[in-house]
Each structure stands twice: as structure tokens, then as C-alpha cells.
């Protein structure tokens, strides 16, 4: 039903819950999963105001956030791949066992960090927002032709709506595909 799922991840508890939900759906439908983190330059106003006078001022914090999310996303990838391999190992059908052995043999290939099947199954992306985080998420989802978007109900921002955050509201409003908002 869903061949490609995109989940927006900002490090908050609701977004981590959204990743977990997307992983479950991905395992159920054998879907490829994309975890997207949007680096919002508007969180770093000194970057915008210092471009002309000191172009590198404050960029260390921006790069530090990029590195932290890169590490987080790699650990989420390992979790998703290992749980998929466990599922195939526990599958009693011959095709499930054969697939698990193939996946495991590919993952032990010393020539590359990840196997081709893992790369098709899971992708991470860290994108800098040119406009708002919501429009960046929607645009990225359209460019990757995803079948389902999963997003947390509230993010890390201080601005909170009563039930759903402003980014989640805008993603639901403008997305080209179904959206699941995880509370």
C-alpha cells in the first residue's frame, strides 16, 4: 500500500514517536523509509544578519546541529535495518529465511558501509530550509514521490498550538499525499 514513507524528525519526543510509528508502518508494508530533518536557519537569526559582515559567524552551532542529527539518524537507520532483519529471521517461510540471509550477507560486505538493499530500504536527509520547515517538508516529499508523510504533533519550537503544532498543521494542509500526525 505504501511503498515510500517520509517522516519528519526534529529531535522532539513527538517526532521520535512519529519515527517509531513510521518504522512500524514501513515494516508492515515493506516500505522504504526516509527520515528528514530540516535545518531551520531562522532559529539562528545571527546567521542571517551576519552574512555580509562576518559570513562564518555562528556557523559552528549550525554545523554542530547537523552533525548531531546525522549521528541520531544513523542510529535510527541501524535500528530499522536490524529490526527488519530480525523479522525475516523469525519468519518461518523459506522466502523469509532466504531474504534474511541475503540481507545479512549483504550487510557484512566489507567494501561498503551499507548494502544496496539497505540503501533502498532506508534513507536519511538533512535539508536546509529556504522558506518554512513545513514547505520544505512538503516540497521534499513531492520531489521524492512519497506515498505517506508521518509527522509529530508538536516540535521543538516554543510556539504551541492547542492540539497540533503549526508545522504539522501546514504539512497536513499542503501535502500531496496522506499525512499521519502522531501525538
Backbone as JSON, one array per atom type, in Angstrom:
{
  "sequence": "XXXXXXXXXXXXXXXXXXXXXXXXXXXXXXXXXXXXXXXXXXXXXXXXXXXXXXXXXXXXXXXXXXXXXXXXXXXXXXXXXXXXXXXXXXXXXXXXXXXXXXXXXXXXXXXXXXXXXXXXXXXXXXXXXXXXXXXXXXXXXXXXXXXXXXXXXXXXXXXXXXXXXXXXXXXXXXXXXXXXXXX",
  "N": [[0.82, -1.19, 0.0], [1.83, 1.35, 0.91], [4.65, 2.4, -0.54], [6.75, 4.14, -0.2], [7.75, 6.02, 2.51], [7.84, 9.06, 4.24], [9.22, 10.59, 7.04], [9.16, 13.28, 9.25], [11.64, 14.62, 11.3], [12.63, 16.17, 14.2], [13.95, 15.88, 16.56], [12.44, 16.12, 18.84], [10.22, 14.69, 21.36], [7.58, 14.01, 20.32], [8.29, 13.83, 17.58], [10.1, 11.73, 17.6], [8.4, 9.7, 18.39], [6.86, 9.7, 16.08], [8.74, 8.75, 14.24], [9.07, 6.14, 15.22], [6.47, 5.14, 14.78], [6.36, 5.37, 11.98], [8.35, 3.54, 11.32], [7.15, 1.15, 12.16], [4.94, 1.04, 10.4], [6.34, 0.97, 8.01], [7.68, -1.5, 8.23], [5.48, -3.19, 8.24], [4.34, -2.85, 5.66], [6.52, -3.31, 4.1], [8.0, -1.1, 3.23], [10.05, 1.53, 1.84], [11.86, 3.86, 3.79], [12.17, 7.24, 4.61], [13.9, 9.46, 6.55], [13.63, 12.73, 7.47], [15.29, 15.66, 8.33], [14.93, 19.03, 8.98], [16.95, 21.75, 8.76], [16.56, 24.68, 10.19], [17.25, 27.81, 9.34], [16.21, 30.09, 10.39], [16.13, 29.75, 13.09], [18.53, 30.55, 13.87], [19.13, 33.52, 14.04], [21.32, 35.22, 14.02], [22.91, 34.2, 12.04], [21.67, 35.01, 9.7], [21.79, 37.8, 9.87], [24.48, 38.27, 9.87], [25.67, 37.68, 7.49], [26.79, 39.44, 5.59], [28.73, 41.0, 7.01], [30.27, 39.19, 8.63], [30.66, 36.29, 7.41], [31.04, 33.68, 8.42], [30.3, 33.72, 11.03], [28.82, 32.19, 13.77], [28.29, 29.87, 12.4], [29.34, 27.53, 13.38], [27.63, 26.5, 15.37], [25.45, 25.85, 13.81], [26.56, 23.86, 12.15], [27.22, 22.02, 14.15], [24.67, 21.2, 15.01], [23.85, 19.92, 12.67], [25.68, 17.77, 12.59], [25.0, 16.41, 14.98], [22.37, 15.56, 14.4], [22.9, 13.97, 12.23], [24.27, 11.82, 13.42], [22.22, 10.87, 15.13], [20.33, 10.05, 13.22], [21.69, 8.05, 11.88], [21.81, 6.11, 13.89], [19.08, 5.54, 14.13], [18.64, 4.45, 11.64], [20.17, 2.09, 11.77], [18.7, 0.77, 13.73], [16.22, 0.39, 12.43], [16.96, -1.22, 10.2], [18.06, -3.46, 11.52], [15.84, -4.42, 12.94], [14.19, -5.12, 10.8], [15.7, -7.2, 9.69], [15.59, -9.0, 11.84], [12.88, -9.6, 11.79], [12.66, -11.02, 9.41], [14.26, -13.19, 10.03], [12.76, -14.47, 11.99], [10.61, -15.22, 10.53], [8.96, -18.0, 9.33], [8.73, -18.97, 6.78], [10.26, -20.24, 3.77], [11.06, -18.26, 1.96], [11.29, -16.0, 3.56], [13.42, -16.7, 5.25], [15.45, -17.0, 3.35], [15.58, -14.4, 2.36], [16.37, -12.98, 4.65], [18.91, -14.11, 5.1], [20.17, -13.25, 2.77], [20.04, -10.47, 3.12], [21.57, -10.23, 5.47], [24.04, -11.23, 4.6], [24.67, -9.35, 2.68], [24.97, -7.14, 4.34], [27.31, -7.64, 5.65], [29.26, -7.17, 3.85], [32.4, -6.01, 3.15], [33.22, -4.01, 1.48], [31.55, -1.83, 1.36], [29.78, 0.58, 3.39], [27.03, 0.31, 3.78], [24.62, -1.99, 2.49], [23.25, -2.47, -0.84], [20.53, -3.18, -0.72], [19.8, -2.24, 1.8], [20.18, 0.49, 1.43], [18.14, 1.0, -0.35], [16.02, 0.56, 1.28], [16.09, 2.35, 3.38], [16.6, 5.76, 4.03], [18.24, 8.79, 4.86], [17.98, 12.3, 5.33], [19.22, 15.57, 5.57], [18.16, 18.73, 5.37], [18.46, 22.13, 4.45], [16.28, 24.7, 5.28], [14.72, 26.77, 2.97], [12.54, 28.34, 3.01], [9.84, 28.01, 5.02], [9.8, 25.41, 7.55], [7.69, 23.61, 7.18], [6.94, 23.95, 4.45], [9.3, 23.12, 3.27], [9.38, 20.43, 4.02], [7.06, 19.45, 2.71], [7.7, 20.04, 0.01], [10.01, 18.46, -0.3], [8.92, 15.92, 0.08], [7.24, 15.75, -2.15], [9.16, 15.85, -4.18], [10.47, 13.45, -3.81], [8.47, 11.72, -4.29], [6.74, 10.46, -2.35], [4.5, 8.18, -0.63], [3.28, 8.42, 1.8], [3.23, 10.65, 4.52], [4.65, 11.17, 7.69], [4.39, 12.78, 10.75], [5.27, 14.43, 13.8], [3.07, 15.64, 16.4], [3.71, 18.03, 17.72], [6.56, 20.14, 17.68], [9.95, 21.13, 18.43], [9.76, 23.81, 18.81], [8.99, 26.85, 20.6], [6.52, 27.92, 20.28], [3.3, 26.83, 20.67], [0.45, 25.17, 19.56], [-3.0, 24.5, 20.37], [-3.79, 21.74, 19.96], [-2.31, 20.7, 17.79], [0.88, 21.38, 16.37], [2.14, 24.26, 14.55], [3.74, 23.68, 12.3], [3.06, 21.0, 11.74], [0.35, 21.37, 11.18], [0.45, 22.95, 8.83], [1.78, 21.15, 7.13], [-0.12, 19.09, 6.92], [-2.1, 20.56, 5.66], [-1.01, 21.25, 3.12], [0.17, 19.01, 1.91], [0.71, 16.54, -0.63], [-0.01, 13.96, -0.36], [-1.35, 11.3, 1.8], [-1.28, 12.1, 5.32], [-0.01, 11.27, 8.46], [-0.45, 12.25, 11.71], [1.28, 12.06, 14.6], [0.62, 11.77, 18.0]],
  "CA": [[0.0, 0.0, 0.0], [2.75, 2.48, 0.95], [5.98, 1.93, -0.94], [7.76, 5.09, 0.27], [7.24, 6.8, 3.63], [8.71, 10.12, 4.73], [8.91, 11.04, 8.4], [9.88, 14.5, 9.64], [12.27, 14.39, 12.6], [13.34, 17.35, 14.72], [14.58, 15.56, 17.83], [11.49, 16.21, 19.94], [9.56, 13.45, 21.73], [6.57, 13.64, 19.32], [8.9, 13.43, 16.31], [10.66, 10.4, 17.81], [7.24, 8.81, 18.32], [6.5, 9.63, 14.67], [9.71, 7.85, 13.61], [8.71, 4.78, 15.64], [5.25, 4.77, 14.05], [6.72, 5.19, 10.57], [9.09, 2.28, 11.23], [6.17, 0.06, 12.24], [4.2, 1.01, 9.13], [7.3, 0.54, 6.99], [7.89, -2.94, 8.35], [4.23, -3.86, 7.87], [4.14, -2.79, 4.22], [7.82, -3.49, 3.44], [8.2, 0.19, 2.57], [11.28, 2.27, 2.09], [11.62, 4.91, 4.78], [13.05, 8.42, 4.54], [13.81, 10.35, 7.72], [14.05, 14.06, 7.04], [15.45, 16.72, 9.33], [15.04, 20.34, 8.34], [17.74, 22.75, 9.48], [15.85, 25.95, 10.03], [18.2, 28.9, 9.58], [15.54, 31.14, 11.15], [16.44, 29.54, 14.51], [19.83, 31.17, 14.09], [19.0, 34.84, 13.4], [22.62, 35.85, 13.85], [23.46, 33.76, 10.75], [21.07, 35.82, 8.65], [22.22, 39.19, 9.97], [25.93, 38.41, 9.79], [26.17, 37.18, 6.21], [27.62, 40.44, 4.9], [29.86, 41.44, 7.81], [31.1, 38.05, 9.05], [29.91, 35.17, 6.85], [31.17, 32.42, 9.16], [29.9, 33.91, 12.42], [27.72, 31.35, 14.23], [28.09, 28.66, 11.59], [29.76, 26.35, 14.14], [26.43, 25.94, 16.01], [24.67, 25.28, 12.72], [27.22, 22.6, 11.78], [27.11, 21.11, 15.28], [23.33, 20.62, 14.94], [23.87, 19.0, 11.53], [26.42, 16.57, 13.0], [24.2, 15.7, 15.99], [21.26, 14.89, 13.75], [23.46, 12.92, 11.39], [24.51, 10.68, 14.31], [20.91, 10.34, 15.54], [19.68, 9.4, 12.1], [22.41, 6.79, 11.63], [21.37, 5.12, 14.88], [17.72, 5.15, 13.76], [18.77, 3.58, 10.46], [20.62, 0.79, 12.25], [17.58, 0.16, 14.44], [15.22, -0.04, 11.44], [17.51, -2.33, 9.42], [18.2, -4.65, 12.37], [14.5, -4.96, 13.23], [13.72, -5.79, 9.59], [16.4, -8.47, 9.58], [15.02, -9.89, 12.86], [11.56, -10.04, 11.34], [12.85, -12.07, 8.4], [14.81, -14.37, 10.68], [11.69, -15.14, 12.71], [9.64, -15.67, 9.54], [9.19, -19.43, 9.14], [8.66, -19.36, 5.37], [11.58, -20.32, 3.14], [11.44, -16.98, 1.34], [11.71, -15.09, 4.63], [14.77, -17.09, 5.67], [16.38, -16.69, 2.27], [15.74, -12.95, 2.3], [17.16, -12.57, 5.81], [20.3, -14.5, 4.85], [20.7, -12.36, 1.74], [20.24, -9.15, 3.73], [22.69, -10.3, 6.4], [25.28, -11.39, 3.86], [24.96, -8.05, 2.08], [25.39, -6.17, 5.36], [28.67, -7.95, 6.08], [30.15, -6.83, 2.75], [33.39, -5.06, 3.68], [33.53, -2.97, 0.51], [30.72, -0.64, 1.55], [29.22, 0.75, 4.72], [25.68, -0.25, 3.77], [24.36, -2.76, 1.27], [22.3, -1.85, -1.77], [19.16, -3.39, -0.25], [19.58, -1.34, 2.92], [20.05, 1.84, 0.9], [16.81, 1.12, -0.94], [15.05, 0.42, 2.35], [16.17, 3.43, 4.37], [17.36, 6.92, 3.6], [18.15, 9.94, 5.74], [18.3, 13.55, 4.66], [19.23, 16.8, 6.35], [17.96, 19.76, 4.37], [18.34, 23.49, 4.97], [15.01, 25.31, 4.87], [14.81, 28.04, 2.27], [11.39, 29.11, 3.49], [9.45, 27.45, 6.31], [10.05, 23.97, 7.7], [6.56, 22.88, 6.6], [7.02, 23.94, 2.98], [10.46, 22.31, 2.91], [8.96, 19.03, 4.17], [6.11, 19.14, 1.64], [8.43, 20.06, -1.25], [10.89, 17.3, -0.34], [8.05, 14.75, -0.09], [6.82, 15.74, -3.55], [10.32, 15.55, -5.04], [10.79, 12.03, -3.63], [7.26, 10.98, -4.65], [6.38, 9.57, -1.23], [3.1, 7.78, -0.55], [2.77, 8.73, 3.13], [4.03, 11.54, 5.36], [4.39, 10.99, 9.12], [4.96, 13.93, 11.45], [4.86, 14.57, 15.2], [2.05, 16.67, 16.6], [4.37, 19.27, 18.12], [8.0, 20.06, 17.54], [10.77, 21.72, 19.47], [9.57, 25.26, 18.9], [8.3, 27.33, 21.79], [5.14, 28.24, 19.93], [2.49, 25.62, 20.68], [-0.99, 25.31, 19.32], [-3.76, 23.75, 21.37], [-3.7, 20.31, 19.71], [-1.29, 20.37, 16.79], [1.8, 22.46, 16.11], [1.94, 25.0, 13.3], [4.38, 22.96, 11.19], [2.21, 19.85, 11.42], [-0.88, 21.89, 10.57], [0.75, 23.34, 7.46], [2.09, 19.94, 6.35], [-1.41, 18.45, 6.63], [-2.85, 21.41, 4.73], [-0.43, 21.38, 1.78], [0.79, 17.78, 1.43], [0.11, 15.9, -1.81], [-0.3, 12.56, -0.03], [-1.88, 11.18, 3.15], [-0.4, 12.5, 6.41], [-0.34, 10.77, 9.79], [0.1, 13.1, 12.77], [1.44, 11.22, 15.79], [0.57, 12.53, 19.25]],
  "C": [[0.87, 1.26, 0.0], [4.13, 1.97, 0.59], [7.08, 2.85, -0.42], [7.13, 5.99, 1.32], [8.29, 7.83, 4.03], [8.27, 10.52, 6.12], [9.79, 12.24, 8.72], [10.37, 14.31, 11.07], [13.01, 15.64, 13.03], [13.98, 17.1, 16.08], [13.65, 15.64, 19.02], [10.86, 14.84, 20.21], [8.46, 13.07, 20.72], [7.18, 13.21, 17.98], [9.56, 12.06, 16.43], [9.54, 9.35, 17.8], [6.78, 8.64, 16.87], [7.44, 8.7, 13.92], [9.38, 6.4, 13.95], [7.47, 4.28, 14.89], [5.54, 4.51, 12.58], [7.49, 3.89, 10.37], [8.14, 1.09, 11.27], [5.39, -0.08, 10.93], [5.1, 0.51, 8.01], [7.56, -0.95, 7.03], [6.64, -3.71, 7.89], [4.05, -3.93, 6.36], [5.42, -2.99, 3.41], [8.17, -2.25, 2.62], [9.61, 0.71, 2.78], [10.93, 3.46, 2.96], [12.65, 6.02, 4.61], [12.82, 9.23, 5.81], [14.42, 11.68, 7.31], [14.16, 14.98, 8.24], [15.67, 18.03, 8.58], [15.83, 21.26, 9.26], [17.12, 24.1, 9.18], [16.79, 27.1, 10.36], [17.56, 30.05, 10.35], [15.71, 30.95, 12.65], [17.74, 30.22, 14.88], [19.83, 32.55, 13.44], [20.34, 35.53, 13.19], [23.29, 35.39, 12.56], [22.93, 34.65, 9.62], [21.6, 37.25, 8.68], [23.71, 39.35, 9.76], [26.51, 37.96, 8.46], [27.11, 38.17, 5.54], [28.87, 40.77, 5.7], [30.81, 40.3, 8.19], [30.41, 36.76, 8.63], [30.0, 33.86, 7.64], [30.73, 32.53, 10.61], [28.69, 33.03, 12.75], [27.53, 30.07, 13.46], [28.52, 27.4, 12.34], [28.57, 25.7, 14.85], [25.55, 25.25, 14.98], [25.25, 23.92, 12.31], [27.15, 21.57, 12.9], [25.74, 20.43, 15.28], [23.25, 19.6, 13.8], [24.56, 17.68, 11.91], [25.64, 15.74, 14.01], [23.06, 14.92, 15.34], [21.74, 13.79, 12.81], [23.71, 11.66, 12.22], [23.19, 10.03, 14.75], [20.25, 9.54, 14.41], [20.38, 8.09, 11.72], [21.99, 5.72, 12.63], [19.95, 4.65, 14.6], [17.74, 4.2, 12.57], [19.18, 2.18, 10.89], [19.49, 0.04, 12.95], [16.55, -0.39, 13.45], [15.71, -1.26, 10.66], [17.6, -3.58, 10.27], [16.84, -5.25, 12.71], [13.92, -5.65, 12.0], [14.39, -7.14, 9.42], [15.9, -9.47, 10.62], [13.68, -10.45, 12.42], [11.7, -11.17, 10.32], [13.42, -13.33, 9.01], [13.74, -15.16, 11.41], [10.58, -15.63, 11.78], [9.94, -17.13, 9.21], [9.16, -19.85, 7.69], [10.06, -19.39, 4.77], [12.01, -19.0, 2.5], [11.9, -15.98, 2.38], [13.11, -15.41, 5.1], [15.79, -16.74, 4.59], [16.63, -15.19, 2.19], [16.59, -12.44, 3.46], [18.63, -12.91, 5.61], [20.94, -13.58, 3.81], [20.98, -10.97, 2.31], [21.44, -9.15, 4.67], [24.0, -10.45, 5.66], [25.66, -10.09, 3.16], [25.48, -7.06, 3.11], [26.79, -6.46, 5.88], [29.69, -7.68, 4.98], [31.1, -5.74, 3.22], [33.67, -3.92, 2.71], [32.69, -1.72, 0.69], [30.14, -0.62, 2.95], [27.83, 0.15, 4.83], [25.46, -0.98, 2.47], [23.35, -2.02, 0.41], [20.87, -2.01, -1.28], [18.84, -2.48, 0.93], [19.41, 0.09, 2.44], [18.69, 2.05, 0.25], [15.74, 1.14, 0.14], [15.0, 1.65, 3.25], [17.06, 4.54, 3.85], [17.21, 8.01, 4.65], [18.54, 11.18, 4.95], [18.24, 14.69, 5.67], [19.23, 17.93, 5.34], [17.85, 21.11, 5.05], [17.06, 24.1, 4.4], [15.29, 26.63, 4.17], [13.67, 28.95, 2.67], [11.02, 28.57, 4.86], [9.77, 25.96, 6.35], [8.93, 23.17, 7.04], [6.65, 22.82, 5.08], [8.22, 23.12, 2.5], [10.11, 20.82, 2.99], [8.05, 18.62, 3.02], [6.83, 19.08, 0.29], [9.33, 18.84, -1.39], [10.07, 16.02, -0.57], [7.6, 14.64, -1.54], [7.97, 15.34, -4.46], [10.71, 14.07, -4.95], [9.6, 11.13, -3.96], [6.85, 9.98, -3.57], [4.87, 9.32, -1.21], [2.46, 8.17, 0.78], [3.76, 9.63, 3.85], [3.65, 11.28, 6.81], [5.11, 12.13, 9.84], [4.45, 13.94, 12.89], [3.89, 15.73, 15.36], [2.64, 18.02, 16.98], [5.87, 19.07, 18.01], [8.72, 20.71, 18.7], [10.54, 23.21, 19.65], [8.8, 25.64, 20.15], [6.85, 27.66, 21.52], [4.34, 26.95, 19.85], [1.04, 25.97, 20.4], [-1.7, 24.45, 20.36], [-3.6, 22.24, 21.17], [-2.54, 19.92, 18.82], [-0.42, 21.59, 16.54], [1.59, 23.09, 14.74], [2.58, 24.3, 12.11], [3.54, 21.78, 10.77], [0.93, 20.29, 10.73], [-0.64, 22.25, 9.11], [1.09, 22.14, 6.58], [0.8, 19.23, 5.97], [-2.16, 19.25, 5.56], [-2.33, 21.33, 3.3], [0.16, 20.09, 1.19], [0.0, 17.18, 0.26], [-0.34, 14.47, -1.54], [-0.91, 12.49, 1.38], [-0.82, 11.54, 4.2], [-0.91, 11.88, 7.7], [0.34, 11.68, 10.8], [0.1, 12.26, 14.04], [1.48, 12.1, 17.02], [1.39, 11.84, 20.3]]
}
